Amino acid sequence: MEKRSLTDIAEQLAISTSTVIRQLKTFQFKTDLTSLPEVLSWDEFAFQKGKMSFVAQDYTTNKIIAILDGRTQAVIRNHFLRYQRSSVKRSNGLPWTCLRPTIP
């Protein structure tokens, strides 16, 4: 897949750039909640000034698993609790302790 500008896409399809943007905003990724990779990597990144997001990816293939709008423990926990428990247990990169708050 090659990188293309929104203007190039609009010209090829004979539509306006704003139509391309509007259609891209409606696009949503389908999340496979039945399996997780064996090893996950995750990071936080700034997507707007003063706002941070969370990204999780398969460590071996670099395939993006999830991009979350927030980076708080509640947002991350709620996302991964949607996965089947067996797939989360099988993953080495997502210990259950990060899904359950631990009180010392």
N, CA, C and O atoms as CSV, one atom per row, in Angstrom:
chain,resi,resn,atom,element,x,y,z
A,1,MET,N,N,0.847,-1.168,0.000
A,1,MET,CA,C,0.000,0.000,0.000
A,1,MET,C,C,0.895,1.234,0.000
A,1,MET,O,O,1.815,1.351,0.810
A,2,GLU,N,N,0.619,2.130,-0.899
A,2,GLU,CA,C,1.427,3.339,-1.000
A,2,GLU,C,C,0.749,4.511,-0.298
A,2,GLU,O,O,-0.472,4.537,-0.146
A,3,LYS,N,N,1.544,5.461,0.118
A,3,LYS,CA,C,1.002,6.667,0.740
A,3,LYS,C,C,0.519,7.596,-0.364
A,3,LYS,O,O,1.219,7.839,-1.347
A,4,ARG,N,N,-0.696,8.111,-0.178
A,4,ARG,CA,C,-1.259,9.037,-1.161
A,4,ARG,C,C,-1.924,10.190,-0.438
A,4,ARG,O,O,-2.474,10.021,0.651
A,5,SER,N,N,-1.873,11.337,-1.035
A,5,SER,CA,C,-2.508,12.506,-0.426
A,5,SER,C,C,-4.015,12.455,-0.648
A,5,SER,O,O,-4.500,11.775,-1.552
A,6,LEU,N,N,-4.739,13.178,0.183
A,6,LEU,CA,C,-6.192,13.245,0.039
A,6,LEU,C,C,-6.574,13.871,-1.296
A,6,LEU,O,O,-7.579,13.490,-1.897
A,7,THR,N,N,-5.782,14.823,-1.760
A,7,THR,CA,C,-6.046,15.467,-3.043
A,7,THR,C,C,-5.908,14.466,-4.187
A,7,THR,O,O,-6.726,14.464,-5.106
A,8,ASP,N,N,-4.877,13.613,-4.140
A,8,ASP,CA,C,-4.697,12.588,-5.178
A,8,ASP,C,C,-5.877,11.626,-5.220
A,8,ASP,O,O,-6.356,11.264,-6.295
A,9,ILE,N,N,-6.340,11.215,-4.047
A,9,ILE,CA,C,-7.483,10.297,-3.976
A,9,ILE,C,C,-8.720,10.964,-4.556
A,9,ILE,O,O,-9.463,10.344,-5.317
A,10,ALA,N,N,-8.946,12.227,-4.200
A,10,ALA,CA,C,-10.112,12.961,-4.699
A,10,ALA,C,C,-10.067,13.107,-6.216
A,10,ALA,O,O,-11.085,12.939,-6.887
A,11,GLU,N,N,-8.908,13.414,-6.753
A,11,GLU,CA,C,-8.780,13.564,-8.207
A,11,GLU,C,C,-9.034,12.249,-8.930
A,11,GLU,O,O,-9.699,12.231,-9.967
A,12,GLN,N,N,-8.513,11.147,-8.395
A,12,GLN,CA,C,-8.704,9.848,-9.042
A,12,GLN,C,C,-10.174,9.443,-9.049
A,12,GLN,O,O,-10.651,8.853,-10.018
A,13,LEU,N,N,-10.893,9.757,-7.975
A,13,LEU,CA,C,-12.300,9.370,-7.866
A,13,LEU,C,C,-13.257,10.438,-8.392
A,13,LEU,O,O,-14.471,10.231,-8.407
A,14,ALA,N,N,-12.717,11.572,-8.820
A,14,ALA,CA,C,-13.512,12.690,-9.344
A,14,ALA,C,C,-14.520,13.191,-8.309
A,14,ALA,O,O,-15.689,13.421,-8.618
A,15,ILE,N,N,-14.042,13.352,-7.081
A,15,ILE,CA,C,-14.859,13.904,-6.000
A,15,ILE,C,C,-14.041,14.980,-5.301
A,15,ILE,O,O,-12.852,15.141,-5.575
A,16,SER,N,N,-14.673,15.707,-4.408
A,16,SER,CA,C,-13.960,16.776,-3.704
A,16,SER,C,C,-13.120,16.207,-2.559
A,16,SER,O,O,-13.378,15.113,-2.056
A,17,THR,N,N,-12.121,16.971,-2.170
A,17,THR,CA,C,-11.274,16.572,-1.047
A,17,THR,C,C,-12.085,16.492,0.240
A,17,THR,O,O,-11.842,15.618,1.072
A,18,SER,N,N,-13.048,17.397,0.410
A,18,SER,CA,C,-13.874,17.364,1.622
A,18,SER,C,C,-14.725,16.096,1.683
A,18,SER,O,O,-15.007,15.600,2.773
A,19,THR,N,N,-15.138,15.565,0.529
A,19,THR,CA,C,-15.876,14.296,0.515
A,19,THR,C,C,-14.973,13.152,0.962
A,19,THR,O,O,-15.408,12.266,1.698
A,20,VAL,N,N,-13.728,13.167,0.523
A,20,VAL,CA,C,-12.766,12.141,0.946
A,20,VAL,C,C,-12.579,12.210,2.460
A,20,VAL,O,O,-12.592,11.180,3.133
A,21,ILE,N,N,-12.408,13.405,2.993
A,21,ILE,CA,C,-12.230,13.578,4.439
A,21,ILE,C,C,-13.461,13.098,5.191
A,21,ILE,O,O,-13.342,12.400,6.198
A,22,ARG,N,N,-14.649,13.469,4.706
A,22,ARG,CA,C,-15.897,13.064,5.363
A,22,ARG,C,C,-16.035,11.540,5.378
A,22,ARG,O,O,-16.456,10.968,6.383
A,23,GLN,N,N,-15.687,10.886,4.280
A,23,GLN,CA,C,-15.775,9.425,4.217
A,23,GLN,C,C,-14.748,8.763,5.132
A,23,GLN,O,O,-15.046,7.753,5.770
A,24,LEU,N,N,-13.555,9.320,5.200
A,24,LEU,CA,C,-12.533,8.750,6.085
A,24,LEU,C,C,-12.925,8.869,7.550
A,24,LEU,O,O,-12.581,8.001,8.353
A,25,LYS,N,N,-13.639,9.929,7.911
A,25,LYS,CA,C,-14.084,10.094,9.296
A,25,LYS,C,C,-15.121,9.047,9.686
A,25,LYS,O,O,-15.252,8.720,10.865
A,26,THR,N,N,-15.855,8.522,8.717
A,26,THR,CA,C,-16.865,7.503,9.027
A,26,THR,C,C,-16.259,6.106,9.094
A,26,THR,O,O,-16.907,5.174,9.570
A,27,PHE,N,N,-15.020,5.950,8.623
A,27,PHE,CA,C,-14.370,4.642,8.604
A,27,PHE,C,C,-14.014,4.209,10.016
A,27,PHE,O,O,-13.479,4.996,10.797
A,28,GLN,N,N,-14.312,2.949,10.343
A,28,GLN,CA,C,-13.957,2.398,11.645
A,28,GLN,C,C,-13.314,1.030,11.451
A,28,GLN,O,O,-13.727,0.247,10.596
A,29,PHE,N,N,-12.304,0.762,12.257
A,29,PHE,CA,C,-11.661,-0.536,12.234
A,29,PHE,C,C,-12.539,-1.549,12.954
A,29,PHE,O,O,-13.172,-1.227,13.960
A,30,LYS,N,N,-12.575,-2.770,12.437
A,30,LYS,CA,C,-13.266,-3.849,13.136
A,30,LYS,C,C,-12.242,-4.536,14.032
A,30,LYS,O,O,-11.197,-4.989,13.564
A,31,THR,N,N,-12.545,-4.607,15.298
A,31,THR,CA,C,-11.633,-5.203,16.262
A,31,THR,C,C,-11.980,-6.668,16.456
A,31,THR,O,O,-13.121,-7.010,16.764
A,32,ASP,N,N,-10.986,-7.532,16.274
A,32,ASP,CA,C,-11.166,-8.962,16.520
A,32,ASP,C,C,-10.959,-9.199,18.010
A,32,ASP,O,O,-9.833,-9.152,18.504
A,33,LEU,N,N,-12.053,-9.455,18.721
A,33,LEU,CA,C,-11.985,-9.628,20.173
A,33,LEU,C,C,-11.781,-11.082,20.581
A,33,LEU,O,O,-11.878,-11.409,21.764
A,34,THR,N,N,-11.501,-11.958,19.620
A,34,THR,CA,C,-11.337,-13.375,19.941
A,34,THR,C,C,-9.885,-13.760,20.183
A,34,THR,O,O,-9.617,-14.803,20.779
A,35,SER,N,N,-8.945,-12.937,19.731
A,35,SER,CA,C,-7.548,-13.326,19.924
A,35,SER,C,C,-6.658,-12.100,20.084
A,35,SER,O,O,-6.944,-11.015,19.577
A,36,LEU,N,N,-5.591,-12.317,20.796
A,36,LEU,CA,C,-4.540,-11.322,20.964
A,36,LEU,C,C,-3.223,-11.975,20.577
A,36,LEU,O,O,-3.079,-13.189,20.726
A,37,PRO,N,N,-2.260,-11.209,20.086
A,37,PRO,CA,C,-0.950,-11.798,19.791
A,37,PRO,C,C,-0.266,-12.238,21.076
A,37,PRO,O,O,-0.620,-11.796,22.170
A,38,GLU,N,N,0.711,-13.109,20.927
A,38,GLU,CA,C,1.410,-13.623,22.103
A,38,GLU,C,C,2.158,-12.519,22.839
A,38,GLU,O,O,2.199,-12.508,24.069
A,39,VAL,N,N,2.748,-11.590,22.090
A,39,VAL,CA,C,3.491,-10.494,22.707
A,39,VAL,C,C,2.945,-9.168,22.177
A,39,VAL,O,O,2.895,-8.939,20.969
A,40,LEU,N,N,2.541,-8.309,23.098
A,40,LEU,CA,C,2.030,-6.982,22.754
A,40,LEU,C,C,3.050,-5.918,23.122
A,40,LEU,O,O,3.801,-6.067,24.085
A,41,SER,N,N,3.067,-4.853,22.353
A,41,SER,CA,C,3.810,-3.665,22.768
A,41,SER,C,C,2.833,-2.504,22.737
A,41,SER,O,O,1.900,-2.488,21.934
A,42,TRP,N,N,3.050,-1.533,23.612
A,42,TRP,CA,C,2.145,-0.393,23.626
A,42,TRP,C,C,2.900,0.872,23.962
A,42,TRP,O,O,3.999,0.845,24.517
A,43,ASP,N,N,2.284,1.971,23.611
A,43,ASP,CA,C,2.912,3.264,23.839
A,43,ASP,C,C,1.828,4.335,23.889
A,43,ASP,O,O,0.683,4.109,23.499
A,44,GLU,N,N,2.214,5.483,24.371
A,44,GLU,CA,C,1.337,6.647,24.379
A,44,GLU,C,C,1.871,7.621,23.338
A,44,GLU,O,O,3.076,7.685,23.098
A,45,PHE,N,N,0.975,8.372,22.728
A,45,PHE,CA,C,1.412,9.369,21.765
A,45,PHE,C,C,0.475,10.570,21.810
A,45,PHE,O,O,-0.692,10.452,22.183
A,46,ALA,N,N,1.004,11.719,21.425
A,46,ALA,CA,C,0.197,12.940,21.389
A,46,ALA,C,C,-0.449,13.037,20.015
A,46,ALA,O,O,0.239,13.020,18.994
A,47,PHE,N,N,-1.778,13.139,19.994
A,47,PHE,CA,C,-2.454,13.278,18.711
A,47,PHE,C,C,-3.011,14.682,18.522
A,47,PHE,O,O,-3.332,15.072,17.399
A,48,GLN,N,N,-3.129,15.432,19.585
A,48,GLN,CA,C,-3.486,16.846,19.551
A,48,GLN,C,C,-2.701,17.517,20.659
A,48,GLN,O,O,-2.217,16.861,21.582
A,49,LYS,N,N,-2.583,18.810,20.562
A,49,LYS,CA,C,-1.845,19.531,21.595
A,49,LYS,C,C,-2.502,19.309,22.951
A,49,LYS,O,O,-3.667,19.652,23.154
A,50,GLY,N,N,-1.741,18.733,23.871
A,50,GLY,CA,C,-2.237,18.506,25.218
A,50,GLY,C,C,-3.074,17.255,25.396
A,50,GLY,O,O,-3.562,17.008,26.499
A,51,LYS,N,N,-3.261,16.453,24.351
A,51,LYS,CA,C,-4.066,15.237,24.465
A,51,LYS,C,C,-3.221,14.033,24.067
A,51,LYS,O,O,-2.510,14.053,23.062
A,52,MET,N,N,-3.317,12.990,24.875
A,52,MET,CA,C,-2.547,11.780,24.625
A,52,MET,C,C,-3.482,10.624,24.299
A,52,MET,O,O,-4.617,10.570,24.772
A,53,SER,N,N,-2.983,9.702,23.482
A,53,SER,CA,C,-3.716,8.490,23.145
A,53,SER,C,C,-2.845,7.284,23.440
A,53,SER,O,O,-1.678,7.418,23.809
A,54,PHE,N,N,-3.423,6.109,23.275
A,54,PHE,CA,C,-2.759,4.843,23.579
A,54,PHE,C,C,-2.812,3.974,22.328
A,54,PHE,O,O,-3.856,3.876,21.683
A,55,VAL,N,N,-1.703,3.349,21.987
A,55,VAL,CA,C,-1.670,2.429,20.852
A,55,VAL,C,C,-1.087,1.100,21.318
A,55,VAL,O,O,-0.086,1.068,22.034
A,56,ALA,N,N,-1.723,0.002,20.906
A,56,ALA,CA,C,-1.224,-1.348,21.194
A,56,ALA,C,C,-0.979,-2.035,19.859
A,56,ALA,O,O,-1.759,-1.881,18.919
A,57,GLN,N,N,0.109,-2.793,19.782
A,57,GLN,CA,C,0.415,-3.484,18.530
A,57,GLN,C,C,1.044,-4.836,18.802
A,57,GLN,O,O,1.565,-5.097,19.887
A,58,ASP,N,N,0.981,-5.688,17.788
A,58,ASP,CA,C,1.639,-6.986,17.824
A,58,ASP,C,C,3.139,-6.722,17.723
A,58,ASP,O,O,3.598,-6.106,16.762
A,59,TYR,N,N,3.892,-7.180,18.702
A,59,TYR,CA,C,5.322,-6.888,18.753
A,59,TYR,C,C,6.084,-7.513,17.585
A,59,TYR,O,O,7.025,-6.907,17.073
A,60,THR,N,N,5.700,-8.700,17.160
A,60,THR,CA,C,6.463,-9.393,16.117
A,60,THR,C,C,6.135,-8.895,14.712
A,60,THR,O,O,7.021,-8.848,13.858
A,61,THR,N,N,4.880,-8.521,14.456
A,61,THR,CA,C,4.494,-8.099,13.104
A,61,THR,C,C,4.283,-6.594,12.975
A,61,THR,O,O,4.116,-6.085,11.866
A,62,ASN,N,N,4.288,-5.885,14.090
A,62,ASN,CA,C,4.014,-4.444,14.135
A,62,ASN,C,C,2.608,-4.084,13.660
A,62,ASN,O,O,2.349,-2.927,13.326
A,63,LYS,N,N,1.704,-5.051,13.625
A,63,LYS,CA,C,0.319,-4.790,13.244
A,63,LYS,C,C,-0.384,-4.093,14.412
A,63,LYS,O,O,-0.295,-4.540,15.556
A,64,ILE,N,N,-1.077,-3.002,14.114
A,64,ILE,CA,C,-1.766,-2.253,15.161
A,64,ILE,C,C,-3.002,-3.020,15.607
A,64,ILE,O,O,-3.827,-3.421,14.785
A,65,ILE,N,N,-3.121,-3.218,16.909
A,65,ILE,CA,C,-4.252,-3.922,17.507
A,65,ILE,C,C,-5.334,-2.933,17.912
A,65,ILE,O,O,-6.519,-3.175,17.684
A,66,ALA,N,N,-4.925,-1.813,18.517
A,66,ALA,CA,C,-5.905,-0.838,18.998
A,66,ALA,C,C,-5.276,0.540,19.113
A,66,ALA,O,O,-4.107,0.686,19.472
A,67,ILE,N,N,-6.078,1.541,18.802
A,67,ILE,CA,C,-5.738,2.927,19.087
A,67,ILE,C,C,-6.886,3.460,19.925
A,67,ILE,O,O,-8.026,3.524,19.465
A,68,LEU,N,N,-6.579,3.842,21.151
A,68,LEU,CA,C,-7.613,4.292,22.079
A,68,LEU,C,C,-7.547,5.806,22.254
A,68,LEU,O,O,-6.474,6.405,22.189
A,69,ASP,N,N,-8.705,6.409,22.476
A,69,ASP,CA,C,-8.787,7.862,22.601
A,69,ASP,C,C,-8.161,8.396,23.881
A,69,ASP,O,O,-7.818,9.577,23.952
A,70,GLY,N,N,-8.008,7.567,24.869
A,70,GLY,CA,C,-7.412,8.011,26.128
A,70,GLY,C,C,-6.288,7.090,26.534
A,70,GLY,O,O,-6.045,6.061,25.904
A,71,ARG,N,N,-5.611,7.473,27.589
A,71,ARG,CA,C,-4.507,6.634,28.075
A,71,ARG,C,C,-4.662,6.306,29.546
A,71,ARG,O,O,-3.727,5.806,30.172
A,72,THR,N,N,-5.830,6.581,30.105
A,72,THR,CA,C,-6.043,6.293,31.518
A,72,THR,C,C,-6.203,4.794,31.728
A,72,THR,O,O,-6.519,4.049,30.801
A,73,GLN,N,N,-5.978,4.372,32.959
A,73,GLN,CA,C,-6.096,2.951,33.274
A,73,GLN,C,C,-7.499,2.445,32.962
A,73,GLN,O,O,-7.656,1.325,32.476
A,74,ALA,N,N,-8.512,3.248,33.231
A,74,ALA,CA,C,-9.895,2.823,32.993
A,74,ALA,C,C,-10.156,2.585,31.511
A,74,ALA,O,O,-10.796,1.597,31.151
A,75,VAL,N,N,-9.678,3.464,30.654
A,75,VAL,CA,C,-9.885,3.318,29.207
A,75,VAL,C,C,-9.195,2.060,28.698
A,75,VAL,O,O,-9.786,1.283,27.949
A,76,ILE,N,N,-7.954,1.861,29.101
A,76,ILE,CA,C,-7.182,0.703,28.636
A,76,ILE,C,C,-7.774,-0.590,29.188
A,76,ILE,O,O,-7.949,-1.557,28.446
A,77,ARG,N,N,-8.079,-0.613,30.473
A,77,ARG,CA,C,-8.660,-1.803,31.095
A,77,ARG,C,C,-9.986,-2.165,30.433
A,77,ARG,O,O,-10.207,-3.328,30.092
A,78,ASN,N,N,-10.861,-1.197,30.248
A,78,ASN,CA,C,-12.165,-1.476,29.648
A,78,ASN,C,C,-12.041,-2.014,28.230
A,78,ASN,O,O,-12.834,-2.859,27.814
A,79,HIS,N,N,-11.054,-1.533,27.490
A,79,HIS,CA,C,-10.857,-2.054,26.134
A,79,HIS,C,C,-10.435,-3.522,26.174
A,79,HIS,O,O,-11.024,-4.353,25.484
A,80,PHE,N,N,-9.425,-3.844,26.970
A,80,PHE,CA,C,-8.910,-5.210,26.971
A,80,PHE,C,C,-9.830,-6.188,27.689
A,80,PHE,O,O,-9.733,-7.393,27.454
A,81,LEU,N,N,-10.703,-5.720,28.542
A,81,LEU,CA,C,-11.681,-6.616,29.165
A,81,LEU,C,C,-12.750,-7.069,28.172
A,81,LEU,O,O,-13.493,-8.008,28.458
A,82,ARG,N,N,-12.836,-6.430,27.031
A,82,ARG,CA,C,-13.778,-6.851,25.988
A,82,ARG,C,C,-13.296,-8.116,25.273
A,82,ARG,O,O,-14.093,-8.805,24.637
A,83,TYR,N,N,-12.002,-8.426,25.370
A,83,TYR,CA,C,-11.442,-9.622,24.727
A,83,TYR,C,C,-11.831,-10.863,25.508
A,83,TYR,O,O,-12.110,-10.805,26.706
A,84,GLN,N,N,-11.843,-12.002,24.796
A,84,GLN,CA,C,-12.107,-13.264,25.473
A,84,GLN,C,C,-10.991,-13.518,26.477
A,84,GLN,O,O,-9.815,-13.294,26.187
A,85,ARG,N,N,-11.369,-13.982,27.645
A,85,ARG,CA,C,-10.402,-14.185,28.726
A,85,ARG,C,C,-9.281,-15.146,28.326
A,85,ARG,O,O,-8.130,-14.942,28.712
A,86,SER,N,N,-9.598,-16.180,27.564
A,86,SER,CA,C,-8.574,-17.157,27.166
A,86,SER,C,C,-7.501,-16.513,26.294
A,86,SER,O,O,-6.328,-16.868,26.411
A,87,SER,N,N,-7.870,-15.580,25.428
A,87,SER,CA,C,-6.873,-14.942,24.572
A,87,SER,C,C,-6.000,-13.976,25.365
A,87,SER,O,O,-4.819,-13.817,25.055
A,88,VAL,N,N,-6.563,-13.332,26.379
A,88,VAL,CA,C,-5.777,-12.418,27.208
A,88,VAL,C,C,-4.789,-13.205,28.059
A,88,VAL,O,O,-3.644,-12.783,28.226
A,89,LYS,N,N,-5.217,-14.340,28.596
A,89,LYS,CA,C,-4.308,-15.169,29.403
A,89,LYS,C,C,-3.159,-15.714,28.557
A,89,LYS,O,O,-2.041,-15.858,29.052
A,90,ARG,N,N,-3.426,-16.020,27.279
A,90,ARG,CA,C,-2.416,-16.586,26.391
A,90,ARG,C,C,-1.352,-15.546,26.015
A,90,ARG,O,O,-0.218,-15.905,25.699
A,91,SER,N,N,-1.714,-14.280,26.049
A,91,SER,CA,C,-0.789,-13.221,25.672
A,91,SER,C,C,0.212,-12.971,26.794
A,91,SER,O,O,-0.177,-12.748,27.940
A,92,ASN,N,N,1.502,-13.009,26.461
A,92,ASN,CA,C,2.549,-12.771,27.456
A,92,ASN,C,C,2.750,-11.291,27.735
A,92,ASN,O,O,3.276,-10.919,28.783
A,93,GLY,N,N,2.336,-10.454,26.809
A,93,GLY,CA,C,2.603,-9.026,26.940
A,93,GLY,C,C,1.534,-8.256,27.679
A,93,GLY,O,O,1.660,-7.041,27.835
A,94,LEU,N,N,0.477,-8.920,28.143
A,94,LEU,CA,C,-0.600,-8.220,28.836
A,94,LEU,C,C,-0.903,-8.933,30.141
A,94,LEU,O,O,-1.847,-9.719,30.213
A,95,PRO,N,N,-0.117,-8.670,31.166
A,95,PRO,CA,C,-0.361,-9.353,32.436
A,95,PRO,C,C,-1.685,-8.909,33.044
A,95,PRO,O,O,-2.082,-7.751,32.916
A,96,TRP,N,N,-2.355,-9.833,33.700
A,96,TRP,CA,C,-3.641,-9.523,34.321
A,96,TRP,C,C,-3.506,-8.463,35.393
A,96,TRP,O,O,-4.491,-7.807,35.732
A,97,THR,N,N,-2.314,-8.276,35.937
A,97,THR,CA,C,-2.160,-7.266,36.984
A,97,THR,C,C,-2.401,-5.863,36.453
A,97,THR,O,O,-2.765,-4.972,37.220
A,98,CYS,N,N,-2.206,-5.648,35.155
A,98,CYS,CA,C,-2.474,-4.304,34.640
A,98,CYS,C,C,-3.964,-4.107,34.406
A,98,CYS,O,O,-4.418,-2.974,34.249
A,99,LEU,N,N,-4.730,-5.186,34.381
A,99,LEU,CA,C,-6.173,-5.068,34.220
A,99,LEU,C,C,-6.889,-4.982,35.560
A,99,LEU,O,O,-8.027,-4.520,35.630
A,100,ARG,N,N,-6.230,-5.422,36.613
A,100,ARG,CA,C,-6.807,-5.352,37.962
A,100,ARG,C,C,-5.950,-4.438,38.815
A,100,ARG,O,O,-4.739,-4.644,38.900
A,101,PRO,N,N,-6.534,-3.441,39.444
A,101,PRO,CA,C,-5.711,-2.621,40.335
A,101,PRO,C,C,-5.227,-3.454,41.518
A,101,PRO,O,O,-5.989,-4.223,42.104
A,102,THR,N,N,-3.980,-3.296,41.853
A,102,THR,CA,C,-3.398,-4.042,42.962
A,102,THR,C,C,-3.196,-3.104,44.137
A,102,THR,O,O,-2.554,-2.061,44.009
A,103,ILE,N,N,-3.741,-3.477,45.272
A,103,ILE,CA,C,-3.594,-2.663,46.474
A,103,ILE,C,C,-2.548,-3.324,47.363
A,103,ILE,O,O,-2.734,-4.463,47.794
A,104,PRO,N,N,-1.436,-2.613,47.646
A,104,PRO,CA,C,-0.371,-3.232,48.458
A,104,PRO,C,C,-0.785,-3.427,49.899
A,104,PRO,O,O,-0.003,-3.933,50.703
